Amino acid sequence: MKHLKFQELVDEKKVVTITPKYPPYDTCMGIPLAVSEEMVLLHEIVEFHLAGYSVMPIYEVRAVRSKKAERMVEKIFRGEGLMDRVGLEEMPPLGDWPEIFQWFRRAQKFIQVEFFETNEPGFSDEAFAVGKITGMSGRSVAVLNFDPSGSWDSEATVISYDNIKRIRFDTEYIQVFSKYLTKA
């Protein structure tokens, strides 16, 4: 049923604040661009700045808020002329993880995958990998990660689809950093 609520927000181009299901409950703000029964695509907002995109499984969402504070952000975005920049030229498919990762791979996009390292989600085992997709299976994706020093890991990080919390792409961090990486 959550996907129907998200669909209303997509249709109305409403700003939302999303609280994830598991600790540390770090909220994210953005404008939902597309939704399926399983996933939502969000144009993220950080401090009145369009900050890239994220795909989240709907089952990872604890709460969605779209009230007075979010209306104020919309007013500011309209006043600053930013609402015209909301959106994505080509939407990734939101059917299932293999389909999404195939799309990222074909588009040669660097991505950030936030995930839980165990099947018992919680703050203590949150991790992420930032880089390029090097392989996929029916149950997992392999991401060759680069670290903050600009070095590539020697092996890809294999992430189970069941443990994915969020995928981020076209963020400023990824776009700028990727220009200065050595070839992997």
C-alpha positions as MATLAB code, in Angstrom:
seq = 'MKHLKFQELVDEKKVVTITPKYPPYDTCMGIPLAVSEEMVLLHEIVEFHLAGYSVMPIYEVRAVRSKKAERMVEKIFRGEGLMDRVGLEEMPPLGDWPEIFQWFRRAQKFIQVEFFETNEPGFSDEAFAVGKITGMSGRSVAVLNFDPSGSWDSEATVISYDNIKRIRFDTEYIQVFSKYLTKA';
ca = [
       0.000    0.000    0.000;
       2.955    2.369    0.571;
       3.547    2.490   -3.165;
       0.098    4.019   -3.697;
       0.927    6.854   -1.270;
       4.236    7.394   -3.054;
       2.428    7.448   -6.399;
       0.272   10.345   -5.177;
       3.446   12.213   -4.146;
       5.068   11.470   -7.535;
       2.001   12.742   -9.376;
       1.871   15.931   -7.277;
       5.672   16.484   -7.302;
       5.684   16.837   -3.497;
       8.755   17.080   -1.274;
       8.947   14.300    1.312;
      11.070   13.366    4.286;
      11.696    9.628    4.545;
      12.648    7.839    7.749;
      14.282    4.444    7.210;
      13.085    1.319    8.970;
      16.297    0.608   10.898;
      18.570    2.607   13.234;
      20.141    5.145   13.101;
      16.945    6.440   11.395;
      18.821    9.001    9.289;
      16.102   10.810    7.390;
      16.472   11.892    3.793;
      14.546   14.579    1.952;
      13.633   14.629   -1.695;
      11.031   14.527   -4.410;
       9.762   11.087   -5.491;
      10.149   10.739   -9.264;
       8.880    7.201   -9.817;
       7.563    4.273   -7.836;
       6.823    0.589   -8.271;
       5.318   -1.855   -5.800;
       8.854   -2.614   -4.618;
      10.928    0.578   -4.947;
      10.909    4.353   -4.993;
      13.198    6.695   -6.956;
      13.920    9.979   -5.187;
      15.609   13.199   -6.339;
      17.428   13.971   -3.097;
      17.572   17.392   -1.452;
      20.331   18.456    0.941;
      20.264   22.011    2.305;
      18.197   23.416   -0.592;
      20.496   21.719   -3.097;
      19.518   18.963   -5.535;
      21.919   16.255   -4.420;
      21.595   13.349   -6.831;
      19.234   10.408   -6.864;
      18.464    7.395   -4.746;
      16.538    4.180   -5.159;
      15.145    2.624   -1.994;
      13.174   -0.548   -1.450;
       9.793    0.457   -0.075;
      10.036   -2.179    2.669;
      13.014   -0.197    4.075;
      10.814    2.880    4.648;
       9.539    3.369    8.194;
       7.695    6.661    7.644;
       7.018    9.294    4.978;
       6.271   12.879    5.941;
       5.022   15.600    3.611;
       3.676   18.490    5.686;
       4.353   22.173    6.440;
       8.154   21.929    6.518;
       8.188   20.172    3.147;
       5.768   22.772    1.703;
       8.271   25.454    2.750;
      11.057   23.642    0.896;
       8.822   23.538   -2.198;
       8.184   27.294   -1.860;
      11.926   27.952   -1.610;
      12.640   25.687   -4.594;
      10.041   27.504   -6.693;
      11.418   30.886   -5.593;
      14.970   29.842   -6.429;
      13.922   28.379   -9.782;
      15.024   24.873   -8.791;
      11.762   23.009   -9.435;
      12.515   23.129  -13.176;
      15.676   21.096  -12.526;
      13.868   18.310  -10.665;
      13.703   15.064  -12.592;
      15.769   12.654  -14.601;
      16.069   12.401  -18.363;
      16.075    8.601  -18.374;
      14.429    6.771  -15.486;
      15.973    3.520  -14.272;
      13.607    0.552  -14.212;
      12.189   -0.137  -10.758;
      11.113   -3.744  -11.267;
      13.792   -5.625   -9.339;
      17.454   -5.344   -8.348;
      18.962   -7.230  -11.316;
      17.032   -5.007  -13.737;
      18.171   -1.826  -11.967;
      21.807   -2.905  -11.783;
      21.750   -3.913  -15.483;
      20.557   -0.375  -16.255;
      23.378    1.173  -14.179;
      25.920   -1.109  -15.793;
      24.740   -0.327  -19.353;
      24.782    3.394  -18.535;
      28.310    2.962  -17.060;
      27.248    4.827  -13.940;
      29.204    4.812  -10.740;
      26.923    4.088   -7.826;
      26.935    4.046   -4.042;
      25.231    1.033   -2.485;
      24.320    1.339    1.190;
      23.743   -2.064    2.749;
      23.707   -4.176    5.890;
      26.526   -6.701    6.184;
      24.297   -9.281    7.913;
      20.690  -10.372    7.604;
      19.945   -8.767   10.998;
      19.839   -5.073   10.026;
      21.001   -2.410   12.419;
      23.355    0.496   12.885;
      26.382   -1.601   13.785;
      26.635   -3.393   10.473;
      25.803   -0.592    8.028;
      28.276   -0.366    5.171;
      28.553    1.077    1.699;
      30.458    0.550   -1.506;
      31.079    3.303   -4.065;
      32.265    2.418   -7.519;
      31.344    0.440  -10.590;
      29.424   -2.765  -11.087;
      31.656   -5.671  -12.036;
      29.201   -8.546  -11.792;
      25.668   -9.637  -10.952;
      23.751  -12.767  -10.136;
      20.152  -13.530   -9.287;
      20.871  -12.782   -5.606;
      23.722  -10.274   -5.462;
      25.734   -7.538   -7.137;
      29.510   -7.035   -7.148;
      30.772   -3.447   -6.854;
      34.431   -2.543   -7.297;
      34.808    0.084   -4.585;
      37.127    3.071   -4.473;
      38.214    4.505   -1.141;
      38.625    8.130    0.047;
      42.256    8.122   -1.092;
      41.157    7.370   -4.659;
      42.455    3.787   -4.631;
      40.465    0.881   -6.019;
      39.952   -2.188   -3.849;
      41.712   -5.323   -5.081;
      38.432   -7.274   -5.054;
      34.817   -6.318   -5.606;
      32.397   -6.108   -2.677;
      29.588   -8.627   -3.137;
      26.275   -7.360   -1.800;
      23.167   -9.462   -1.338;
      20.054   -7.805   -2.780;
      18.223   -8.645    0.457;
      20.630   -6.442    2.420;
      20.434   -3.286    0.275;
      19.212   -0.192    2.078;
      19.630    2.367   -0.727;
      21.435    3.015   -4.009;
      22.622    6.537   -4.740;
      23.794    7.816   -8.126;
      24.702   11.054   -9.917;
      25.628   12.636   -6.584;
      28.176   15.434   -6.508;
      30.580   13.214   -4.536;
      30.448   10.444   -7.139;
      30.602   12.767  -10.151;
      33.532   14.852   -8.926;
      35.533   12.030   -7.346;
      35.194    9.758  -10.384;
      37.013   12.325  -12.556;
      40.173   11.895  -10.469;
      40.304    8.109  -10.143;
      42.904    5.987  -11.863;
      41.546    3.360  -14.259;
      40.562    0.132  -12.541;
];
